[in-house]
Amino acid sequence: MKHPSRIMIAVCMMLITSYTMAQTVLTLEDCRAMALENNGQSKMAKEKVNAAEYDSKAAFANYLPKVSATGMYLHNSENINLISDEQSGTLSTIGTRVQNGVQSFITDPNIMGLITSTDPAVRNAATAMFTKMSAMDIEGTLNQLGQDLSDDLSLDIQNVYVGMITVEEPLYVGGKIRAYNKVTAYAKELAQTQLDGEDQKVLVTVDEAYWQIVSIANKLRLTDQYVELLRQMDHNVEIMKNEGVATASDQLSVRVKLNEAEMTQIKAQNGLTLSKMLLCQLCGMPLDSEIMLKDELNETLDIPADEVTYTQEELYENRPELKSLELAVNMYDMKSKIVRADYLPTVAVMGNYIVTNPSASNGVSNEFNGMWNVGLVAKIPVFHFGEGLNKYRRAKSDMLITQFQLEDARGKVTLQASQYEKKIAEADSRLEMALKNMENANENLRVANVGFKEGVVESSLVLAAQTAWLKAHSEEIDARIDRIMATVYLRQATGQLK
């Protein structure tokens, strides 16, 4: 029995290559890019960055004057009368009362005596005065004047129109505006940091799915070779049994192993299909997409020369979770200042331009007229039974809690990075041992095949050698994948996965 030749492997690779021409060949970078573009969590994180940007712009607007316009229309059921109905009636008949008084004055005997006075000058003056008073329309003139005055004291406010434009500019609000702007700036940076964290999670998930497919594909090729070995051995045992140098039990043992290998082959094929469906789902592709990964076509898995180096400061600076907690500490510090500002004096300048109808700038009239005013508004909190102090202390407590969480997270992150460094060293040792075991298993299988061909080795020993060969090669594949993923996990732990 011979080991599958390199020619057979080359032919298989050519067939696979020709088949992949009708498929989409994807690299790891392709999968990463598509996953980042289509991942729902990343999309939400990106939108949070946009929302934080809007909040930052809205916060900056608090530095600028605020201009508002107000309009109002009122319909009143009654007008405003500054005098009563009785007083209005008195004013409207004032001429009649005056005329009656004049008549009483003229008809007074003492006054009438002036007309018959023996003094010509007195008589002439009295006669002229009485003539003029008799000619005057005192009643009509004064009644009209009283009515006009009564009408002026009744204000027509049944239809009232008011318009106002207000300009406000805060001069001092206890540092609230500045603190709020810093909070929104931190929130924007926090959203970006969370987006980076989500992207790193997506990259790790994609890398796991990608290398799982590569692992299964390599193990499937390995299983195919193992099945061919068993089929060839079954053929050889069949010949040897016919020649009387092998038993039916030997043939049954080989066929049991062959059936097990073919079952494993089917499971590997199904596992490869399901793994590719998972990768398609992560990349936003239809689940039934025909894809082939570039690393599937490689006969051996090459481990990238990717050395991860970092300092303690870089670890704290690059890790998204730590950056998020640092920003949260800063945000709570600013929020405590915002709370404190609510209980500090505030000063603002205000200007208004008001238009009304009726207007009263030149008497009360039913026409539009306006005026402007400017002034300062100051508010000084005096006493709130300790409400402000307790709110400020609560905000400081929240900041300290987050600070403690940050310190605890730093310790855990440092430990995690050290653990993944050990994982890389462990993966290197495991790969070295797997390579040695694979060499031994290859040699053991070669010796067993030669011995079986010469008739000095039983079929059971050859089967055991083939099983050991399959296990050694499978462990070598696992060791390579573990070494590749150990680097990915360390890069994630140090915040360098991009």
C-alpha positions in Angstrom: 0.0 0.0 0.0 1.4 3.4 -1.0 0.9 6.8 0.5 -1.1 9.1 -1.9 1.4 10.6 -4.3 2.1 14.3 -4.7 0.7 13.9 -8.3 -2.7 12.9 -6.9 -2.7 15.8 -4.5 -1.7 18.2 -7.3 -4.5 16.8 -9.5 -7.0 17.3 -6.6 -5.8 20.9 -6.2 -6.3 21.5 -9.9 -9.8 20.2 -9.8 -10.6 22.3 -6.8 -9.1 25.4 -8.5 -11.2 24.8 -11.6 -14.3 24.5 -9.5 -13.6 27.7 -7.6 -13.6 29.6 -10.9 -17.4 29.6 -10.7 -17.3 30.6 -7.0 -16.5 33.9 -5.3 -13.1 33.7 -3.8 -12.8 35.8 -0.6 -9.8 36.8 1.4 -9.8 37.5 5.1 -9.7 41.2 4.4 -12.7 40.9 2.1 -14.7 39.1 4.8 -13.8 41.7 7.4 -14.7 44.6 5.2 -18.1 43.2 4.3 -18.9 42.2 7.9 -18.1 45.7 9.1 -20.3 47.2 6.4 -23.3 44.9 7.1 -23.1 44.3 10.9 -26.2 45.6 12.6 -24.4 46.5 15.9 -21.8 48.5 14.0 -24.5 50.3 12.1 -26.2 51.3 15.4 -22.9 52.4 16.8 -22.2 54.5 13.8 -25.6 56.2 14.2 -24.8 56.9 17.8 -21.7 58.7 16.7 -23.9 60.8 14.4 -26.3 61.5 17.2 -23.4 62.5 19.5 -22.2 64.9 16.8 -25.7 66.5 16.7 -25.7 66.9 20.5 -22.3 68.5 20.4 -23.5 71.1 17.8 -26.6 71.7 19.8 -24.6 72.3 23.0 -22.3 74.8 21.2 -25.4 76.8 20.2 -25.9 77.7 23.8 -23.0 80.1 23.5 -24.9 82.1 20.8 -27.9 84.5 21.3 -31.3 83.0 21.1 -33.9 84.8 19.0 -37.6 84.0 19.4 -40.8 85.5 18.0 -44.1 85.4 19.7 -47.5 86.3 18.3 -50.9 86.5 20.0 -54.5 87.4 19.0 -57.2 87.8 21.6 -60.9 88.5 21.2 -62.6 90.0 24.2 -66.3 90.0 24.8 -66.3 93.4 26.4 -64.3 96.7 26.1 -62.6 98.4 29.0 -64.6 101.4 30.4 -62.5 103.7 32.7 -65.8 105.3 34.0 -69.1 103.8 35.0 -72.3 104.0 32.9 -73.6 106.6 35.4 -70.5 108.8 34.9 -70.7 108.4 31.2 -74.3 109.6 31.2 -73.3 112.6 33.3 -70.6 113.6 30.9 -72.9 113.2 27.9 -75.5 115.6 29.4 -73.2 118.1 30.9 -74.3 120.7 28.3 -77.9 120.4 29.3 -77.0 121.0 32.9 -74.8 123.9 32.1 -77.6 125.4 29.9 -80.1 125.1 32.7 -77.7 126.8 35.0 -77.2 129.6 32.6 -81.0 130.0 32.2 -81.3 130.1 36.0 -78.6 132.7 36.1 -80.2 134.9 33.5 -83.6 134.7 35.1 -82.3 135.5 38.5 -84.0 138.8 39.7 -80.8 140.3 40.9 -79.2 139.6 37.5 -82.2 140.9 35.6 -81.9 144.1 37.6 -78.7 144.9 35.8 -80.7 145.4 32.5 -82.8 148.1 34.1 -79.9 149.7 35.9 -79.8 153.5 35.8 -76.1 153.3 35.0 -75.9 153.2 31.2 -72.6 151.4 31.2 -73.9 148.6 33.4 -77.1 148.4 31.5 -75.3 148.2 28.1 -72.7 145.6 29.4 -75.5 143.4 30.9 -77.6 143.7 27.8 -74.6 142.6 25.6 -73.7 139.7 27.9 -77.3 138.4 28.0 -77.5 138.7 24.2 -74.3 136.7 23.6 -75.3 134.1 26.2 -78.7 133.7 24.6 -77.1 133.3 21.2 -74.6 130.6 22.3 -75.4 126.8 21.8 -73.9 125.8 25.2 -76.1 122.7 25.6 -75.2 121.1 22.2 -71.5 122.0 22.4 -70.9 120.7 25.9 -73.1 117.6 25.4 -70.9 116.7 22.4 -67.7 117.4 24.3 -68.9 115.2 27.2 -69.9 112.4 24.8 -66.5 112.6 23.1 -64.7 112.4 26.5 -66.9 109.5 27.5 -66.0 107.7 24.3 -62.3 108.3 24.8 -62.5 106.8 28.3 -63.9 103.5 26.7 -61.1 101.4 25.3 -61.8 99.2 22.3 -60.0 95.9 23.2 -62.4 93.4 21.6 -59.7 92.5 19.0 -56.1 92.6 20.5 -53.0 91.8 18.5 -49.6 91.4 20.1 -46.2 90.6 18.4 -42.8 90.3 20.1 -39.3 89.5 19.1 -36.9 88.6 22.0 -33.2 88.2 22.0 -31.5 86.5 24.9 -27.8 86.1 25.6 -26.5 84.4 28.7 -23.5 86.2 30.3 -22.9 83.9 33.2 -24.7 80.6 34.1 -22.2 79.1 36.6 -20.1 77.4 34.0 -23.0 75.2 32.9 -22.6 75.9 29.1 -18.9 75.2 29.1 -19.4 72.0 31.1 -22.3 70.8 28.9 -20.2 71.3 25.8 -17.4 69.2 27.3 -20.0 66.5 28.2 -21.2 66.4 24.6 -17.6 66.3 23.3 -16.9 63.4 25.6 -20.1 61.7 24.5 -19.1 62.0 20.9 -15.7 60.5 21.7 -17.3 57.8 23.7 -19.7 56.8 20.8 -16.6 56.6 18.5 -14.8 54.4 21.1 -17.9 52.1 21.4 -17.9 51.9 17.6 -14.3 50.8 17.6 -15.1 48.2 20.3 -18.0 46.8 18.2 -15.8 46.7 15.1 -13.2 44.7 17.0 -15.9 42.2 18.2 -17.1 41.9 14.6 -13.5 41.3 13.4 -12.9 38.6 16.0 -16.2 36.9 15.1 -15.3 37.0 11.4 -11.8 35.7 12.0 -13.2 32.8 14.0 -15.7 31.9 11.3 -13.1 32.3 8.5 -10.4 30.1 10.1 -13.0 27.6 11.2 -13.9 27.1 7.5 -10.2 26.8 6.6 -9.7 24.3 9.4 -12.7 22.2 8.3 -11.7 22.4 4.6 -8.2 21.2 5.4 -9.5 18.4 7.6 -11.9 17.5 4.8 -9.0 17.1 2.4 -7.2 15.1 5.1 -10.3 12.9 5.5 -10.5 12.4 1.8 -7.0 11.1 1.8 -7.7 8.9 4.7 -10.7 7.4 3.0 -8.6 6.8 -0.1 -6.0 5.0 2.1 -8.7 2.8 3.6 -10.3 2.1 0.2 -6.9 1.1 -1.2 -6.2 -1.0 1.9 -9.7 -2.7 1.5 -8.8 -3.5 -2.1 -5.4 -5.0 -1.0 -6.9 -7.0 1.8 -9.5 -8.4 -0.6 -6.7 -9.6 -2.9 -4.8 -11.0 0.1 -7.9 -12.8 1.4 -8.4 -14.4 -2.0 -4.8 -15.5 -1.9 -5.3 -16.9 1.6 -2.9 -14.6 3.4 -5.6 -12.5 5.1 -8.8 -13.4 6.9 -12.4 -12.2 6.6 -12.0 -10.6 10.0 -9.2 -8.5 8.6 -11.4 -7.4 5.8 -14.3 -6.6 8.1 -12.0 -4.5 10.4 -10.9 -2.5 7.4 -14.4 -2.0 6.1 -15.6 -0.8 9.6 -12.9 1.8 9.6 -13.8 2.8 6.0 -17.4 3.2 7.0 -16.5 5.3 9.9 -14.2 7.4 7.7 -16.9 8.0 5.1 -19.3 9.0 7.8 -16.7 11.5 9.1 -16.3 12.7 5.6 -20.0 13.4 5.3 -20.0 15.2 8.6 -17.1 17.3 7.5 -18.8 18.3 4.3 -22.0 19.3 6.1 -19.9 21.2 8.7 -18.1 23.1 5.9 -21.4 24.0 4.3 -22.9 25.3 7.6 -19.7 27.2 8.5 -19.8 28.9 5.1 -23.5 29.8 5.6 -22.5 31.4 9.0 -19.7 33.4 7.3 -22.2 34.5 4.6 -24.6 35.7 7.2 -21.9 37.7 9.0 -20.8 39.3 5.7 -24.4 40.1 4.6 -24.4 37.7 1.7 -27.2 35.3 0.8 -26.8 32.1 2.8 -26.7 29.9 -0.4 -23.8 32.0 -1.9 -21.1 29.8 -3.5 -17.9 31.1 -1.8 -14.4 29.8 -1.6 -11.8 31.2 0.9 -8.4 32.0 -0.4 -6.7 30.1 2.4 -8.8 27.0 1.6 -6.7 26.5 -1.5 -3.4 26.5 0.3 -1.9 23.0 0.9 -0.4 24.2 4.2 -1.5 26.9 6.6 1.2 29.5 6.9 1.3 31.4 10.2 1.7 35.1 9.5 4.9 36.7 11.0 2.8 39.0 13.1 4.5 40.0 16.4 2.3 41.9 18.8 4.2 44.5 20.8 2.8 47.1 23.3 3.5 49.1 26.4 1.4 49.5 29.5 0.4 53.0 28.4 -0.5 51.9 24.9 -2.6 49.1 26.4 -4.6 51.5 28.5 -4.9 54.0 25.6 -5.9 51.5 22.9 -8.4 49.3 24.7 -11.9 50.6 23.9 -13.4 49.5 27.2 -10.8 51.5 29.2 -11.2 54.5 27.0 -14.9 54.3 27.5 -14.5 54.2 31.2 -12.1 57.1 31.2 -14.5 59.2 29.2 -17.3 58.2 31.5 -15.2 59.5 34.5 -14.8 62.8 32.7 -18.4 63.0 31.8 -19.5 62.4 35.4 -17.1 65.1 36.5 -18.6 67.6 34.1 -22.1 66.5 35.1 -21.3 67.3 38.7 -20.3 70.8 37.6 -23.6 71.1 35.7 -25.5 70.2 38.9 -23.4 72.7 40.9 -24.2 75.4 38.3 -27.9 75.0 38.9 -27.3 76.6 42.4 -25.0 79.4 41.3 -26.1 82.9 40.2 -27.0 83.4 36.6 -26.9 86.6 34.6 -28.3 87.2 31.1 -29.0 90.2 28.9 -32.4 90.4 27.1 -33.8 92.6 24.5 -37.4 92.8 23.2 -39.3 94.6 20.5 -43.1 94.6 21.1 -45.8 95.5 18.7 -49.5 95.9 19.9 -52.9 96.8 18.5 -54.5 98.6 20.4 -51.4 100.7 21.2 -50.9 103.2 24.0 -47.7 105.0 23.0 -49.6 108.1 21.9 -52.9 107.7 23.7 -55.0 104.6 23.2 -55.6 103.9 19.6 -56.6 100.9 17.4 -53.5 100.9 15.3 -50.2 99.0 15.3 -47.4 100.6 17.2 -44.2 99.2 18.8 -41.4 99.8 21.3 -38.2 98.1 22.3 -36.5 97.5 25.6 -33.3 96.0 26.9 -32.2 94.8 30.3 -30.3 92.4 32.5 -31.9 89.4 34.2 -30.1 88.0 37.3 -31.2 84.9 39.4 -29.5 84.2 42.7 -30.5 80.9 44.5 -30.9 81.7 48.2 -31.9 78.5 50.1 -33.0 75.1 49.0 -32.7 73.0 52.2 -29.4 71.4 51.0 -30.9 70.0 47.7 -28.1 71.4 45.6 -25.3 70.2 47.9 -26.7 66.6 48.0 -27.2 66.5 44.2 -23.6 67.6 43.8 -22.4 65.0 46.2 -24.4 62.3 44.4 -22.8 63.3 41.1 -19.3 63.1 42.7 -20.2 59.6 44.0 -21.1 58.5 40.5 -17.8 59.8 39.3 -15.9 57.9 42.0 -17.8 54.7 41.3 -16.8 54.9 37.6 -13.2 55.7 38.6 -13.1 52.5 40.7 -14.5 50.6 37.8 -11.8 52.0 35.6 -9.0 50.9 38.0 -10.5 47.4 38.3 -10.8 47.1 34.5 -7.2 48.2 34.0 -6.1 45.3 36.2 -8.3 42.8 34.4 -7.1 44.0 31.0 -3.5 43.7 32.0 -4.2 40.2 33.2 -6.0 39.3 30.0 -3.2 40.5 27.8 -0.7 38.5 29.8 -2.9 35.4 29.5 -3.1 35.7 25.7 0.7 36.1 25.6 0.9 32.8 27.4 -1.6 31.4 25.0 0.7 32.3 22.1 3.6 30.6 23.8 1.4 27.6 24.5 0.2 27.5 20.9 3.8 27.6 19.7 4.8 24.7 21.9 1.7 22.8 20.8 2.4 23.4 17.1 6.0 22.2 17.6 4.8 19.0 19.3 2.2 18.5 16.6 4.8 18.8 13.8 7.0 16.2 15.6 4.0 13.9 16.1 3.1 14.3 12.4 6.6 13.4 11.3 6.5 10.3 13.5 3.0 9.4 12.3 4.1 9.7 8.7 7.1 7.4 9.3 5.0 5.0 11.3 2.5 4.7 8.5 5.2 4.2 6.0 6.8 1.4 8.0 3.5 -0.2 8.6 2.6 -0.1 4.9 5.9 -1.7 4.0 5.6 -4.3 6.7 2.0 -5.1 5.6 3.1 -5.4 2.0 5.9 -7.8 3.1 3.4 -9.7 5.2 5.1 -9.1 8.5 2.6 -6.6 9.9 -1.0 -7.3 10.6 -3.8 -5.2 9.1 -4.8 -4.0 12.6 -1.4 -2.4 13.0 -1.8 -0.6 9.7 -5.2 0.6 10.7 -3.8 1.9 13.9 -1.0 3.7 12.0 -3.5 5.2 9.6 -5.6 6.4 12.5 -2.6 7.9 14.3 -1.6 9.6 11.0 -5.1 11.1 10.7 -5.0 12.3 14.3 -1.5 13.8 14.0 -2.4 15.7 10.9 -5.6 16.9 12.4 -3.9 18.1 15.5 -1.3 19.9 13.3 -4.2 21.8 11.6 -5.8 22.7 15.0 -2.4 23.8 16.3 -1.9 26.2 13.4 -5.4 27.6 13.6 -5.0 28.0 17.4 -1.7 29.9 16.8 -3.3 32.2 14.3 -6.3 32.9 16.6 -4.1 33.4 19.6 -2.5 36.4 17.8 -6.0 37.7 16.9 -7.1 37.5 20.6 -4.0 39.2 21.8 -4.5 42.0 19.3 -8.1 42.4 20.5 -6.9 42.4 24.2 -4.4 45.1 23.4 -6.8 47.2 21.3 -4.7 46.7 18.1 -7.1 44.6 16.0 -8.0 46.5 12.9 
